[in-house]
């Protein structure tokens, strides 16, 4: 993830993070399903989506712990 995008995500509210998480998970599952039938052109996309999901979940856990 580019540094600029990461800074934007870090400054999001919990509701926005949940929406972003749903978006990333939806993309991830669609990409995994498509990859199982026909290999995708860029398999690194799958890895990057997994990392983005983990980053957002970490931010949500930190926000929850901070309350």
Secondary structure, DSSP 8 states (H G I E B T S, - for coil): --HHHHHHHHT--HHHHHHHHHHHHHHHHHHHHHHHHS--S-THHHHHHHHHHHHHHHHHHHHHHH-
